[in-house]
Amino acid sequence: MSTPLAFCRRVENENDMSFEQKLRPRGVAEWTAVLAAFSLGVSVPLRIFDATVLFTYHPTAMSLSFGALMPLGLFVAFKARALGADPERLRAMWTHAALQTFAAALAFGGLVAIYLNKNIINKPHFATAHARLGVAAATLTLLSVLLGALNFKRLGLLYYVPEQHRAVVKSFHRKCGAGAVLSGAACIATAIDHPAVAAAAGRGARTAWFALLAAGVAGMARVATRETGHRGVKESIKVEMGKRAAA
């Protein structure tokens, strides 16, 4: 466990870092979360994308969205919590917003691709667990983006929300974002062994994707837990420093 003295030294060192250095992964959990997300999101398109096959646009877009950009956007949001209220936090939140917006655009592009593909081959829509998870992930993604825009003070929309309800908006935004990431991960897990994906990718690639997905979820869960703990440590140190100043 970090002592208050060690924490203060770490804060002093972080004050000397550039913005990019502050967002850079540190430690096994952070590197695992980031590298697993990047590797999963990039390797799926490299393995199965075929510009002449409409179906392949769906897993390509979804892996880039829910496999890479959305987890990376969540990672940036976690890192932003440690930046306080200075301009760097605002810059981090713009980065988070950009990643999540691109992720949402890819997700809905992927939905359009699979919808059109099923129309062409005359298959029913939303008839499988994978499809229903996809609808849940897309719905939560849309809600998260809309609530995120509403919650972003720089856009000015938050001022239309009564002050007593603003904390609720922030809470629902975070919950919808977390739900979108988790349902997206579940959607990917159910897609890896889908017959169409199995036909396009070998067993080795699909085993690697399962491993990357599991590693990414585990790493991100550890990052989330640790960031929450750090916030608690910071608050306790603020209280302690306040008590000392009062004494």
C-alpha positions as a Markdown table, in Angstrom:
| # | Residue | x | y | z |
|---|---|---|---|---|
| 1 | Met | 0.0 | 0.0 | 0.0 |
| 2 | Ser | 1.3 | 3.5 | -0.9 |
| 3 | Thr | 2.1 | 5.7 | 2.0 |
| 4 | Pro | 1.1 | 9.4 | 2.0 |
| 5 | Leu | 4.8 | 10.4 | 1.6 |
| 6 | Ala | 5.3 | 8.1 | -1.4 |
| 7 | Phe | 2.1 | 9.4 | -2.9 |
| 8 | Cys | 3.2 | 13.0 | -2.6 |
| 9 | Arg | 6.5 | 12.1 | -4.2 |
| 10 | Arg | 4.7 | 10.5 | -7.1 |
| 11 | Val | 2.5 | 13.6 | -7.5 |
| 12 | Glu | 5.6 | 15.8 | -7.7 |
| 13 | Asn | 7.1 | 13.5 | -10.4 |
| 14 | Glu | 3.9 | 13.6 | -12.4 |
| 15 | Asn | 3.9 | 17.4 | -12.3 |
| 16 | Asp | 7.1 | 17.3 | -14.4 |
| 17 | Met | 5.6 | 14.9 | -17.0 |
| 18 | Ser | 4.2 | 15.9 | -20.4 |
| 19 | Phe | 0.6 | 15.3 | -21.2 |
| 20 | Glu | 1.5 | 12.3 | -23.4 |
| 21 | Gln | 3.6 | 10.8 | -20.6 |
| 22 | Lys | 0.8 | 11.1 | -18.1 |
| 23 | Leu | -1.6 | 9.1 | -20.4 |
| 24 | Arg | 1.0 | 6.5 | -21.2 |
| 25 | Pro | 0.4 | 3.0 | -19.7 |
| 26 | Arg | 2.4 | 2.2 | -16.6 |
| 27 | Gly | 2.5 | -1.2 | -14.9 |
| 28 | Val | 1.5 | -4.6 | -16.1 |
| 29 | Ala | -2.2 | -4.1 | -15.8 |
| 30 | Glu | -2.3 | -0.9 | -17.9 |
| 31 | Trp | 0.0 | -2.3 | -20.6 |
| 32 | Thr | -2.0 | -5.5 | -20.7 |
| 33 | Ala | -5.3 | -3.6 | -21.2 |
| 34 | Val | -3.9 | -1.3 | -23.9 |
| 35 | Leu | -1.9 | -3.8 | -25.9 |
| 36 | Ala | -4.6 | -6.4 | -25.7 |
| 37 | Ala | -7.2 | -3.9 | -27.0 |
| 38 | Phe | -4.9 | -2.7 | -29.8 |
| 39 | Ser | -3.9 | -6.2 | -30.8 |
| 40 | Leu | -7.5 | -7.5 | -30.9 |
| 41 | Gly | -8.9 | -4.5 | -32.8 |
| 42 | Val | -6.2 | -4.7 | -35.5 |
| 43 | Ser | -5.7 | -8.4 | -35.9 |
| 44 | Val | -9.3 | -9.2 | -36.7 |
| 45 | Pro | -9.5 | -7.0 | -39.8 |
| 46 | Leu | -6.0 | -8.1 | -40.9 |
| 47 | Arg | -7.2 | -11.7 | -40.7 |
| 48 | Ile | -10.7 | -11.7 | -42.2 |
| 49 | Phe | -11.4 | -8.4 | -44.0 |
| 50 | Asp | -12.2 | -8.8 | -47.7 |
| 51 | Ala | -13.4 | -5.7 | -49.5 |
| 52 | Thr | -15.5 | -7.9 | -51.9 |
| 53 | Val | -17.4 | -9.7 | -49.1 |
| 54 | Leu | -20.0 | -7.6 | -47.3 |
| 55 | Phe | -20.1 | -9.7 | -44.2 |
| 56 | Thr | -16.5 | -9.0 | -43.4 |
| 57 | Tyr | -17.2 | -5.3 | -42.9 |
| 58 | His | -19.2 | -6.2 | -39.8 |
| 59 | Pro | -16.6 | -8.0 | -37.7 |
| 60 | Thr | -14.0 | -5.5 | -39.0 |
| 61 | Ala | -15.9 | -2.5 | -37.8 |
| 62 | Met | -17.0 | -4.1 | -34.5 |
| 63 | Ser | -13.5 | -5.3 | -33.6 |
| 64 | Leu | -12.1 | -1.8 | -34.2 |
| 65 | Ser | -15.0 | -0.3 | -32.2 |
| 66 | Phe | -15.6 | -2.6 | -29.2 |
| 67 | Gly | -12.3 | -4.4 | -29.4 |
| 68 | Ala | -9.9 | -1.4 | -29.6 |
| 69 | Leu | -11.3 | 2.2 | -29.6 |
| 70 | Met | -13.9 | 1.9 | -26.9 |
| 71 | Pro | -11.6 | 0.2 | -24.4 |
| 72 | Leu | -8.8 | 2.7 | -25.2 |
| 73 | Gly | -11.3 | 5.5 | -24.7 |
| 74 | Leu | -12.3 | 4.1 | -21.3 |
| 75 | Phe | -8.6 | 3.8 | -20.4 |
| 76 | Val | -8.1 | 7.5 | -21.2 |
| 77 | Ala | -11.1 | 8.4 | -19.0 |
| 78 | Phe | -9.5 | 6.4 | -16.1 |
| 79 | Lys | -6.2 | 8.2 | -16.6 |
| 80 | Ala | -8.0 | 11.6 | -16.7 |
| 81 | Arg | -9.2 | 11.1 | -13.2 |
| 82 | Ala | -5.7 | 11.6 | -11.9 |
| 83 | Leu | -5.2 | 14.9 | -13.7 |
| 84 | Gly | -7.4 | 17.0 | -11.4 |
| 85 | Ala | -9.2 | 20.0 | -12.8 |
| 86 | Asp | -6.3 | 21.5 | -14.8 |
| 87 | Pro | -6.4 | 22.0 | -18.6 |
| 88 | Glu | -4.7 | 18.6 | -19.1 |
| 89 | Arg | -7.8 | 16.9 | -17.8 |
| 90 | Leu | -10.0 | 18.8 | -20.4 |
| 91 | Arg | -7.5 | 17.7 | -23.1 |
| 92 | Ala | -7.8 | 14.1 | -21.9 |
| 93 | Met | -11.5 | 14.2 | -22.0 |
| 94 | Trp | -11.5 | 15.6 | -25.5 |
| 95 | Thr | -9.3 | 12.6 | -26.4 |
| 96 | His | -11.8 | 10.3 | -24.7 |
| 97 | Ala | -14.7 | 11.9 | -26.5 |
| 98 | Ala | -12.9 | 11.5 | -29.9 |
| 99 | Leu | -12.1 | 7.8 | -29.3 |
| 100 | Gln | -15.7 | 7.0 | -28.2 |
| 101 | Thr | -17.2 | 9.0 | -31.1 |
| 102 | Phe | -15.1 | 7.1 | -33.6 |
| 103 | Ala | -16.0 | 3.9 | -31.9 |
| 104 | Ala | -19.7 | 4.7 | -32.0 |
| 105 | Ala | -19.5 | 5.5 | -35.7 |
| 106 | Leu | -17.7 | 2.2 | -36.5 |
| 107 | Ala | -20.3 | 0.3 | -34.4 |
| 108 | Phe | -23.2 | 1.7 | -36.3 |
| 109 | Gly | -21.4 | 1.1 | -39.6 |
| 110 | Gly | -20.9 | -2.5 | -38.6 |
| 111 | Leu | -24.6 | -2.8 | -37.7 |
| 112 | Val | -25.6 | -1.4 | -41.1 |
| 113 | Ala | -23.2 | -3.9 | -42.8 |
| 114 | Ile | -24.7 | -7.0 | -41.1 |
| 115 | Tyr | -28.3 | -5.8 | -41.5 |
| 116 | Leu | -27.8 | -5.4 | -45.3 |
| 117 | Asn | -25.9 | -8.7 | -45.5 |
| 118 | Lys | -28.8 | -10.6 | -43.7 |
| 119 | Asn | -31.3 | -9.0 | -46.1 |
| 120 | Ile | -29.3 | -10.2 | -49.0 |
| 121 | Ile | -29.1 | -13.8 | -47.8 |
| 122 | Asn | -32.6 | -13.7 | -46.4 |
| 123 | Lys | -31.8 | -14.5 | -42.8 |
| 124 | Pro | -33.8 | -13.2 | -39.8 |
| 125 | His | -32.6 | -10.3 | -37.8 |
| 126 | Phe | -31.8 | -10.3 | -34.0 |
| 127 | Ala | -32.5 | -14.1 | -33.7 |
| 128 | Thr | -29.4 | -15.1 | -31.8 |
| 129 | Ala | -27.8 | -14.3 | -28.5 |
| 130 | His | -24.9 | -12.6 | -30.4 |
| 131 | Ala | -27.4 | -10.4 | -32.3 |
| 132 | Arg | -29.3 | -9.4 | -29.1 |
| 133 | Leu | -26.1 | -8.6 | -27.3 |
| 134 | Gly | -25.2 | -6.4 | -30.3 |
| 135 | Val | -28.4 | -4.5 | -30.0 |
| 136 | Ala | -27.7 | -4.0 | -26.2 |
| 137 | Ala | -24.2 | -2.8 | -26.9 |
| 138 | Ala | -25.3 | -0.4 | -29.7 |
| 139 | Thr | -28.1 | 1.0 | -27.5 |
| 140 | Leu | -25.8 | 1.5 | -24.5 |
| 141 | Thr | -23.2 | 3.1 | -26.9 |
| 142 | Leu | -25.7 | 5.6 | -28.2 |
| 143 | Leu | -26.9 | 6.5 | -24.7 |
| 144 | Ser | -23.3 | 6.8 | -23.5 |
| 145 | Val | -22.4 | 9.2 | -26.4 |
| 146 | Leu | -25.5 | 11.3 | -25.9 |
| 147 | Leu | -25.1 | 11.5 | -22.1 |
| 148 | Gly | -21.4 | 12.2 | -22.6 |
| 149 | Ala | -22.1 | 15.2 | -24.9 |
| 150 | Leu | -24.7 | 16.4 | -22.4 |
| 151 | Asn | -22.2 | 16.0 | -19.6 |
| 152 | Phe | -19.4 | 17.9 | -21.4 |
| 153 | Lys | -19.4 | 21.4 | -19.9 |
| 154 | Arg | -17.4 | 22.8 | -22.8 |
| 155 | Leu | -20.3 | 22.0 | -25.2 |
| 156 | Gly | -22.6 | 24.0 | -23.1 |
| 157 | Leu | -25.4 | 21.5 | -23.0 |
| 158 | Leu | -25.1 | 20.7 | -19.3 |
| 159 | Tyr | -26.3 | 24.2 | -18.4 |
| 160 | Tyr | -29.7 | 23.2 | -19.7 |
| 161 | Val | -29.9 | 20.4 | -17.0 |
| 162 | Pro | -31.0 | 21.5 | -13.5 |
| 163 | Glu | -28.0 | 21.6 | -11.2 |
| 164 | Gln | -29.5 | 19.0 | -8.9 |
| 165 | His | -29.7 | 16.4 | -11.7 |
| 166 | Arg | -26.2 | 16.9 | -13.1 |
| 167 | Ala | -24.7 | 14.2 | -10.9 |
| 168 | Val | -27.3 | 11.8 | -12.2 |
| 169 | Val | -26.3 | 12.6 | -15.8 |
| 170 | Lys | -22.7 | 11.9 | -15.0 |
| 171 | Ser | -23.5 | 8.7 | -13.2 |
| 172 | Phe | -25.7 | 7.4 | -16.0 |
| 173 | His | -23.0 | 8.3 | -18.6 |
| 174 | Arg | -20.4 | 6.3 | -16.8 |
| 175 | Lys | -22.8 | 3.3 | -16.3 |
| 176 | Cys | -23.9 | 3.3 | -19.9 |
| 177 | Gly | -20.2 | 3.5 | -21.0 |
| 178 | Ala | -19.2 | 0.6 | -18.8 |
| 179 | Gly | -22.2 | -1.4 | -20.0 |
| 180 | Ala | -21.4 | -0.7 | -23.6 |
| 181 | Val | -17.8 | -1.9 | -23.1 |
| 182 | Leu | -18.9 | -5.1 | -21.2 |
| 183 | Ser | -21.7 | -6.0 | -23.6 |
| 184 | Gly | -19.4 | -5.3 | -26.5 |
| 185 | Ala | -16.8 | -7.7 | -25.1 |
| 186 | Ala | -19.5 | -10.3 | -24.6 |
| 187 | Cys | -20.6 | -9.7 | -28.2 |
| 188 | Ile | -17.1 | -10.3 | -29.4 |
| 189 | Ala | -16.8 | -13.5 | -27.3 |
| 190 | Thr | -20.0 | -14.9 | -28.9 |
| 191 | Ala | -18.8 | -13.9 | -32.4 |
| 192 | Ile | -15.4 | -15.6 | -32.3 |
| 193 | Asp | -16.8 | -19.1 | -32.7 |
| 194 | His | -19.6 | -18.0 | -35.1 |
| 195 | Pro | -19.5 | -20.3 | -38.2 |
| 196 | Ala | -19.0 | -17.4 | -40.5 |
| 197 | Val | -16.0 | -16.2 | -38.5 |
| 198 | Ala | -14.7 | -19.8 | -38.1 |
| 199 | Ala | -14.8 | -20.2 | -41.9 |
| 200 | Ala | -12.7 | -17.0 | -42.4 |
| 201 | Ala | -10.2 | -17.5 | -39.5 |
| 202 | Gly | -8.4 | -20.6 | -38.3 |
| 203 | Arg | -8.6 | -22.1 | -34.8 |
| 204 | Gly | -5.2 | -20.6 | -33.9 |
| 205 | Ala | -6.4 | -17.0 | -34.7 |
| 206 | Arg | -9.6 | -17.5 | -32.8 |
| 207 | Thr | -7.9 | -18.9 | -29.8 |
| 208 | Ala | -5.5 | -15.9 | -29.8 |
| 209 | Trp | -8.6 | -13.6 | -30.0 |
| 210 | Phe | -10.2 | -15.3 | -27.0 |
| 211 | Ala | -6.9 | -14.8 | -25.0 |
| 212 | Leu | -6.6 | -11.2 | -26.0 |
| 213 | Leu | -10.2 | -10.5 | -25.1 |
| 214 | Ala | -9.8 | -12.1 | -21.7 |
| 215 | Ala | -6.5 | -10.3 | -21.0 |
| 216 | Gly | -8.0 | -7.0 | -22.0 |
| 217 | Val | -11.0 | -7.4 | -19.7 |
| 218 | Ala | -8.8 | -8.5 | -16.8 |
| 219 | Gly | -6.3 | -5.7 | -17.3 |
| 220 | Met | -9.0 | -3.0 | -17.6 |
| 221 | Ala | -10.8 | -4.4 | -14.5 |
| 222 | Arg | -7.6 | -4.0 | -12.6 |
| 223 | Val | -7.0 | -0.5 | -13.9 |
| 224 | Ala | -10.6 | 0.5 | -12.9 |
| 225 | Thr | -10.1 | -0.9 | -9.4 |
| 226 | Arg | -6.8 | 0.7 | -8.9 |
| 227 | Glu | -7.9 | 4.1 | -10.2 |
| 228 | Thr | -10.9 | 4.0 | -7.8 |
| 229 | Gly | -8.4 | 3.2 | -5.0 |
| 230 | His | -6.1 | 6.1 | -6.0 |
| 231 | Arg | -9.0 | 8.5 | -5.8 |
| 232 | Gly | -9.7 | 7.3 | -2.3 |
| 233 | Val | -6.1 | 7.7 | -1.3 |
| 234 | Lys | -6.1 | 11.3 | -2.8 |
| 235 | Glu | -9.2 | 12.3 | -0.8 |
| 236 | Ser | -7.7 | 10.9 | 2.4 |
| 237 | Ile | -4.5 | 12.8 | 1.9 |
| 238 | Lys | -6.4 | 16.0 | 1.2 |
| 239 | Val | -8.2 | 15.5 | 4.5 |
| 240 | Glu | -5.0 | 14.7 | 6.3 |
| 241 | Met | -3.2 | 17.7 | 4.8 |
| 242 | Gly | -6.2 | 19.9 | 5.8 |
| 243 | Lys | -6.0 | 18.7 | 9.3 |
| 244 | Arg | -2.3 | 19.4 | 9.5 |
| 245 | Ala | -2.8 | 22.9 | 8.1 |
| 246 | Ala | -5.5 | 23.6 | 10.7 |
| 247 | Ala | -3.3 | 22.4 | 13.5 |
